[in-house]
Amino acid sequence: MKKSRKGFTLVELLIVIVVIGILSAMMMLSSTEAVTSAKASNIVSNLRNLKTAALAYYTDHMDDMEGVTTAPSTFSKDVAGYLSNKNNISEPGYDVVINSSGEWYVTYTINNTRNSATEQAGIINKLKGRAKSVGLCGGVATSSVASKDNYGTQTAVVAMFVR
């Protein structure tokens, strides 16, 4: 007479554990991708909001700002006053700069303590892929933005041309 066995063998249990491990690793990879994509979208959105505020500031102060090639000391705070939701832009990294040619840019520095090195690289790659379609300039220093036609992000500072 044959005994009926109950439960799993050790091999069956190990196979189930390996399959679950593989599936969870695949999920972690896709969730990391989604997080970096969301952060890149948030950066672009905040830059657009800051750009709109800079244009509103310029419209109100255009006579005072003609020919200005360096930003006044309170410039970024004054521009931020035109935002309805200052919480997003008040996080470190966002700035409004005027280069030596008098062109205005809004910038964001990706290198900050809130992002790990892996996240920073992922965010830079996402922004690089979207640069031309969303109007980002990259590979710039905050004090001297190279050109509004310089797409891509060779450094961890991205910019958006304002005027």
N, C-alpha and C positions, 0 to 999 in steps of 0.2 A: 504494500500500500504506500502510495506516495504522499509525503507531507506537503501541505500547501505553505508556501513561505509568505511572510508579511514583511513589508518595508522594502527599502532599496538596498542594493549592494553598494559597496564602497566605490566601485567604478562608476556606477550610475550617478551617485551623489557628486563625485568629482567632475563629471561631464556637465552636470547642471550648474555647478559653481563656476566653471570656466565659461560657459555660455553667458551666464549672468554678468560675469566680469567683463566680457567682451562688449556686451550690450551697454553696460554702464559707462565704459570708456568711450564708446561712440556718442553717447548722450552728452558726456562732459565736453567733448570736442565741439559738438554743435552748439551747446549752450555758451561756451566761451566765444565762439564766432558771433552769436547773437548779441552778447554783451558788448563786444567791441563795435559791432555795427550800430547798436543803439547809442553808444557814447559818441561815435563819429557823427551820427545824425543830430544829436543834442548839441554838439559843438557848432555844426553848420547852422542850426536853428538860432542859437544864441548869437552867432556872428551876424546873421541877417537882422535880428532884432537890434543889435548894437549899431549896425549900419544904418538902419532906419532912424534910430535916435540921433546918430551923427548928422544925417541929412537934415533932420528937423532942427538940430542945434545950428547947423550952418545956415539954414534959411532964416532963422531968427537973428543970427549974428554975422551975416554975410559982409556987411560993411567993415566990421572990426577985424574979420579974418582974412580979407583979401591981402595977398602977398606975404602971409605968415608962413615961415619955413620951419619954425620950431613950435611945438605945442606948449601952451602956457602950463604952469605947474598944476593947476586944478582942472585941466582940460578934460581928462577922463571922468572925473566926478561930475563936472558940469554936463557932459554928454549923458552920463548915466541918469541924471535927473530927468531926462526925457523918456525914460522907460517906465511903463506901468508896473512891471514886475522886476524889481531890482535884484531879487534873490538869485536868479540864474546867473546874472552877469557879475554879481559881487564876489563870486568864487575866484580864487587866485588864478591868474593866467590871462584874463581878458584885458585888453588895452585898446586905446585909440591913439594912433600916432600920425604925425605929419612928417613926411620925409623932406629932404633938402630941396626938392623940386616943388614943394607945396602941395603934393598929393596926399590925400587922407586915406588911411587904412585902418581897419579894425583887425586886431590880431589875437591869437590865442597860443599860449605856450603849452605844449603837450607834456613836456618834462616837468612833472610836479610829483609831490609825494603821494597824491591820491591814486596814481596809476602805477602798477608794477611795470617792470621793463618789458615783459611779454605783452601786457595790455597796450603800452605805448607803441610798440612795434606794430601791433594789430591795428590800432587806431590810425597810425601814420599810413599804413597800407590802404585802409578803407578810404581815408581822405584823399590819398593819391589817386585812387580809382575814380573818385567823384570830382576831383579838382576842377576840371574844365567845365563839366556840366553845371556845377553850382557856383562857379566864379571865384575859386580859391587861387591864391598865389602862394607859392611855397619857396623854401630855400632862402628865407629872408631873415635878416636881423631886425629887431624891433626899432632900432634907431635909423636904419636905412633900408627901406623896402626896395628891392631890386627893380621889379617891373610888374605891372598889372598883368602882363602876358606871360609871366614865368610860372607855368603850371607845374604842379608836383610838389612834393614836400621832402626836400633833401635833408632839412633839419627838422627839429621838433617845434618850429614856429610856423603856423599857417596864418595867412592874411586874406582879407577881402578888400578889394578896392572900393572906396567910397566916392571920391570925386577927384 
